[in-house]
């Protein structure tokens, strides 16, 4: 079946790249925007979409990729996917939106595919932006591409060193607010007594030292994006003020009664388990739901080992841009064998050390091994129980005065761990007002385990 001339004429007038193809994947028309961006020399009409975009001999779903046409056939609806496409500039990430067109009998006759380059990420080494091809990376990137054009609040979750600020920058750059500022706030570095004035600003005379009025970071981000990094470290007393900002879009400077309106999009990030913090009453539940309208998990480097080769080439270029260093196959194999608890940040530091140790043009396995040896931390002594550390058994700001007094002369001998736990438990028992079940829940242990520990104190 041939498409109606009116249809191809309509597509030709669209500003975004579009192609039209039939149920056999055969391209029937490509508009001017597509020809300019994706095929300036060779015509694609008459060829299959999977051959043009992926250089495949079979449809995408038969080659291990997601296929929007196959998905649309199954669902009967519009489908969206993120693909790596072959373009005149090399492989690029492209957002694809496929719409089925029905004939007079209601059967799918044609498909229209709208394409948009995602410029914030690359599937090959690049000097800037996000880099990766692994399935876990592509899943994360597809969520970024979906949420970026909206005004939704985004919560980035993942281990330290996974690149949360880079992802926040990508969301901002792909949003309608890209022409205005992205203002990053490290919540872990702001003391509680300065948090409110830094975020909301203050009037002259609002507190000692406030000799002039000053706008806060919200005003600096007006029209753009406010990135709250390490949002899990915001003090409880300040969380309610942030909640009001998110709920009403309004705020007041410190020392002022004037209500101001905030024109910002909020992206936040944390490596902490906010669900657990909510259950422990360390983070407000209502604020958590406001921040996590659209959560995105950033994969750890061990979840995307296939990307280490790409990342190594890109990071070497970034840490030593003037040297044009290469990296040997044996060095790459050694890099791929590491665990990287510090994720991409650790890989970058390792490569920077290896580059400094390399006098030639190629980073060898010996340079990587030397960098690994010099970067290893000395063996740690006995550690506190995980539950004690995570639930704050020593208090939010460290060991309490009472516990510190009992631990003052403690040295880490064979029984040190038991002594520390005993002192901390005594502190909790003396200050806790609720039930034993409630105390066990706060300590992250079972009530039976707590009972045994209390018996040991008698």
Secondary structure, 3 states (H helix, E strand, C coil): CCCCHHHHHHHHCCCCEEEEEECCCEEEEECHHHHHHHCCCCCCCCCEHHHHHHCCCCCHHHHCCCCHHHHHHHHCCCEEEEEEEEECCEEEEEEEEEEEEECCCCCEEEEEEEEEEEEEEECCCCCCCEECCCHHHHHHHHHHHHHHCCCCCEEEECCCCCCHHHHHHHHHHCCCCCCCCEEEEEHHHCCHHHHHHHHHEECCCCCCCCCCCEECHHHHCCCCEEEEECHHHCCHHHHHHHHHHHHHCEECCECCCCCEECCCEEEEEECCCHHHHHHCCCCCHHHHHHHCCEEEECCCHHHHHHHHHHHHHHHHHHHCCCCCCEECHHHHHHHHCCCCCCHHHHHHHHHHHHHHHCCCCEECHHHHHHHHHHHCCCCCCCCCCHHHHHCCCCCCCCCCHHHHHHHCCCCCCCCHHHHHHHHHHHHHHHHCCCCHHHHHHHHCCCHHHHHHHHHHHC
